[in-house]
Amino acid sequence: MAAGDYVHPRSVALRAGAPEGVCDHWMGMFGGGNSIQLVRLFGIRIGVDISWFIVLFLIIWSLSGAYGDLFPGEEGKAFALAVASALLFFASVVLHELGHALVARREGIEIIGIDLWLFGGIAKMRRDTTTAGEEFRVAVAGPLVTLVIAVACFAAGTALASPQEVLDAAWFEAGTTTSATVALLGYLALINALLLVFNLIPGFPLDGGRIARAIAWAITGDRTRATRIAAGLGRGFSFLMIGVGLFMVLNGLLIGGIWLGVIGWFLGQAARSAQLQTEVTSRIEGLLVADVMDSEPIALPAEATLERALDEFFLRYGWPWFPVVDSSGHPVGLVSRETVDAVPEAERATRTVSEVMAGDSGSSLRVRLDEPLEALLGSEGLQRLGALMAVDGDGVLRGIVTIDEVRRALRPASS
């Protein structure tokens, strides 16, 4: 299930100023920040969390038995269909998330990437939506893609067999006579229909909950209040799912009951975290990077010798790294004390910083002055380095924004 379909990661934000422990909880629930990249689609990174492999194995194992009942005595075919079904199901999840991501990008929201994980897929956005209309358009995009996939698979199946045969194959009805193609299309139609129904549950942070938030936001004009309403719905549905799961366990449906209870627990925790995330974000509404940065950055010239870098910068200031700029003030990378120390002392007077620096691709180490501060909250560069280079419209270094400055901006006024 693609629960919690898209988020604005705040691994930095919640560590910086939110209640204790929220950050690790939030990012842990959504697969964390370290995933294995599979491919790029439309320029968007598609990755998988380690937990995804567990689910992939369980789905293949489960479907192998189901297809074995549909095609008795043909274990090879059953296993091949199970593998194809599992992979195509997750391809459907990726397309669902791409729906969110592409619409978000059209709305001007940068996409960090899409990850597959324990509960399905997640599209990670650099910032949250800023209007009710924007929220609605991004939220509804994923379900529309899933609807199209379900209808297309069912239509393709009925072009090859009767609708009843497609449905019987989708439910793995014993004794059904059908082809492998019809069975595969029937499964994909059914699983996408179920995915659609689940995601339209009006509980935050599912798509249905985000649609509910958009509606409440449009009515109240208050994003934080709308989030509280949608999160309350999410917690209500989570209690319901946990209760139904417990009922199933007591009636002998152990695996299904436990799984439904786990999803219900996840939904409740995600709803709580989403509410906290919005309340934290509301503290910095209207703030730009320029408002919190150090406007007198210390940078190393690219042509400086390593000896000068060590004596005049690292030993003087004691910082672990410095930005490196060219003659016109444009950042070209960064150099660390560890890198300089690794060069033999006899060579430091002749070798330059540009020879040993880590180059900057222009995306992970810098941020524009006019970016909203909220855009930094999901920055892996800020989390990893503790600071980012702030540049103007011409790409010239104008400041440094540190994680400590973000922390201060996120703290309540009374702190």
N, C-alpha and C positions, 0 to 999 in steps of 0.2 A: 504494500500500500504506500502511495506517495504522500504520506502524512507530512504536513508542514511544508508545502510545496516550494515556497521561496521565502528567503529571509534576508535581512540586512545584518550580516555578521558584526558582532561587537566584541570580539575577543579583546580588543584594547579598551573599548569604552567601558565595559562592565568591570574589567579589572581596575580601571582608572577611578571610577567614581560610584559605581552601583553597589548595592548591598553585597556583603561578603559572600563569595562563592558563586554568585550568579553567572559570572563569565564562564567558568569551567563547565557549569551545568548546561548553559545555553549552547556552547560550541560542542560539547560532548554529545548532546542530543542530536545535533545536526551533522554528525560525522566528523567534527573537528576540522582543522585546517590543512592536514596532511593527507592528500589522496594521491593515487597513482594515475597519471595522465594516460588516457587511452587515445584520444584524437582531438582535433579541433574542428568544429562545425560552425560555419558563418563567423569564424574568428573567435568563437567561444570555446574555452577549454572544457573538455568533458573528462572527468576523472572518476575513480572508484575508491571508496573507503574499504579497508580490510574487511569490515563487517559484511560487505556486499557478497564476498565469496562464500560466506556461510549460507546466506539466503539462497544464492545461486545453486549451491549443492543441494539444499533442502528441497528447492522447487524441482530440480531435475530428478531427485530421488522419488519425490511424491508423484510427479507426472509419469515417471517410468512405470510405476505400478498401475496408474490409471490407464495409460495407453496400452499396457499389457492386457488389461481386461477388455479393451476395445479391439485389440488385435492379438487374440490368444495364440501362443505358440510362435510368435514373431518378435522375440526379445530384441533383436537388432533394430527392427523398425521402431519398436516402442521407445528404445533408448534414444535413437536419432530424433524422433519426434519430440521427446522430452527436452533434449538439448535445444532444438530449434525453437520450441515453444518458449522456453525460459529466456533465451537470448532475444527473441522477438518481443516478448513481454517487456523486457528492460529497454529495448529499442523504443517501444511505445512510451515508456516512462520518460526517456530522453526527449522524445518529440513533444510530450506534454510540457516538460520543463523548458524546452526551446520556445514553445508558445509564450510562456511567461517572459522568458529572457528577451526575445526579439521585440515584443511589445514594450517591455521596460526600456530597452535600448532606444526604441523609437521615441519614448517619452523623455529621453535625455538621461536615463539612469545607467551608469556603467555596470557591466556584469563582470563579476570576478570569475565565475565559472559555474559549471553544473557538476554535481557529484551524485553518484549512485551509492547508496548505503543500506543499512539494515532495513529501514522501512520504505525504501523506494528511491526517490530522487529529490534533489533540492537544488534550486537555482539561487545562487548567492549574489545579492545586489550590493553595490557600493554604498548606496544610501536608501532610505525608506521613501515611499511615495510622499508627495507633498500636498496633493489635493484629493478630494473624494473621487473625482472623475478619473484621475490617474490611477488611483487604487483599484477602482472598478475595472478599468480596461486591462490592467495587468492581471488581476485576479481571474477574470473570466476567460482569458486567452487559453490557459492550460486546459480547462474542461472542454472548451470548444474543439481543441485539437483531439482530445480523447474521444469526444462524440463522433468526430469525422472518422477516426480510425475504426471505432466500433461499427458504425454504419457501413463503412467501406468493406470491412472484413465480412460482415453478414451478407452484404449484397453480392460480394464475390463468391461466397459459399453457396448462396441460393442460385447463382448462375450455373453452378455445377451439380447441384442436388436440390431436393425439395427443402423448404424452410424447416419442416419437422425433422428431416434427417440432420440438418445443420445443428438444430437445437439438441437433438438426442446425442450427437457426437460431442457437442460442447459440454454436456453434462456427463459424458462418458457412460451413457446408458449401456449396460451389458446386452449383448445380442444385436447391437446396431451394426448394420452392414453399410460401410462407407469407405471412402478412400482416405489416404493419408492427408491429401491436400484439404479436403473438406473438414477433416478432424482438426487440422491445424487452424484453419480459418475460423471454425466454430469456437475453438478455445480462445483465440485472440479477440473475437467479437464479444464473448462472454466476459473475459477477464477485464477488458477495457470498459464494458458496461458497468461492471461491479466497481471498478476504480473510479468511474465517473460518479456513481451514486455515493460512494464513500467520501470523495473529495467535496461533494456538494453539501455534506452535513454542515449546517450553519453554526459551526463552532470554530473559533480562532485557535490555531493559525491555519486550519484547512482552507481550501479555496472558498468553500461556502461561507466560512467565518469571515474571510476577507471581503467577500461580497456584502455580507451583513454589516461589516465595519464601514464599508464605503457608503452604504445606505444610511447608517446611523450618523456617519460623519457629515453627509450632505444635509441631513435633517437638523443636527445639533450645531454644525459648524465648528465642532471641537474634536480634534483627532484623538486626544487622550481620553475623553469621555466615551467616544465611539469605540475605542479599543477596550475600555473596561466593560462595555456592554457585550462586545463580541467575545471577549475572554471569558466573561461569565457564562455565556452560552457554551463555550468550549469546555469549561469545567463541568457544566451540567451534563453534557453529552458524555464526558469522560466517566462520571459517576454511573451513568446509565450503562455504558459499555462494561465497566468493571462488574456491575451488578449482574448483567446478563452473562458475562463470562463465569462468574461464581456459580450461577444457576446451572450453566452447562457442565461445569466440573462436577457439581453435586449429582447431576443426572448421567454421569458416565462419559461425557464428551470432554475428556481431559485435555487433549492437545488443543482443540479449537477453543475451549474455554480459557485456558491459560494464555493463548495467543491474543484473544480478544481483550482479556484483562490487561495484558501488557500494553496493547495499543491504547486502551482507555487511560491507563496510567500515564503513558507518554503524552497523550493529548492534553490531559490536565496540567502536567508539568510545563508543556510547551505554551499553553494558554497563559499560565502564570508568568513565565519568562517573557512572553511577548508583551504583556502589560507592563512589566518592569522596564523592558527595552524602550517602550514609547515614553514612559515617564522620565527616563534618563535623557532621551533625545530631546524632550521638550525643554530641558534646562539650557540647551545650547542653540535653540532655534534663533536664526538670524545672525549668529556668529560666523565669521569667515576665518580662514587660516591667518590672514593678515592681522586679525584682532588679537591673536594669542602668540604669534611667533616672536622670536628674538630677532629684531630688525638689524642687528649688527653682527652678521655671521662671520665666523673666522674660517677662512678657507685656504687651502694650500695651492700655490701656483703649480700647474702641471710641470713646468720646467725647473722647479726647485730641486736641488740635490737631496738625496736621502739623509745626508749629514745635516743639512739645514733643517729638514723636516723633523728630525729627531731632536736637535738642540733647541730650535725656536718654537716648535709646536708641541710635540709629544711630551718632552720633559718639562716644558713651561706650564702647559695647561693640564696635563695628566689625563687627557681624554683618550679613549681606545681607538677612535678613528676621526678623520677629518674629511670634509668634502674637498674635491679637487676641481679647480676651475681653469679654463684656458685664459688667454690674454684679454679676452673681451668679457670675462666674468660668467661665461656659460659653464654650468656643471658638466664635467666629463666623466666623473666617477668618484670613488672614495678610496682612501688608503688607510690601512690599519697599522697600529703599532706592531702587531705580531708580524705583519708582512715586512716591515722595515727591519725589525730585529732579525729576521731570517736571512737577510743579505749580509754576507761577510763584511766586517768593519772596514777592511781595506778597500772595498768597492763603493762604499757609501758616498765618498766625495766626488765620484765621477758618474754614478748612476742617478737618474732622475725619477721623480715621483711617477711620471707618466709611464715609466717602464714596468712598474710593479703594481700600479693601482688596479682596482676592480672597476671595469667599465660600467657605465650607466646606460641602460637601454632606453631610459626616458620614461619608464612607467612605474617602477617599483620604488625608486629612491627619491622621487621628487613629487611635489604637489604645487598647484597654482595658488597664487595669493588670493584670488577671488573665489576659490572653492569653499563651499560651506564646511564648517568644522565637522559636521556629521559625516562628511565623505571620508574622513580619516579613521572612523571608528572600526572599519573592517580592514584596515590596511595591514597587510602582512609585513610590509617593509617597516612600518612604525613599530609593530610588535617585535620584529626580529632585531632591529638596530636601535630602537629607543628614540629615534629622531628621523625627520625627513627634511630634505632641502625644499624651501619655498621659492618659487620662481615667478617672474612676471610674465606678461604676455609674449615677450620676446625671448623667454627662456633664460633670462639673466638671474643669477642667484641674488635674492633680496632678503632672505632670512632663513632661520632654522626653527622648526616646530618640534618640540620634544614631547615625549609621553608624559612628563611631569606637568607641562603646561596644559595638556589635554585633561589630566587629572584635576588640576585646579579649576578648569572651566566646568567640569562635570559635577563638582561638589556643590551641594546646596549652599545657599548664601549664609546659613547659620553655622556651617562647618568651619 
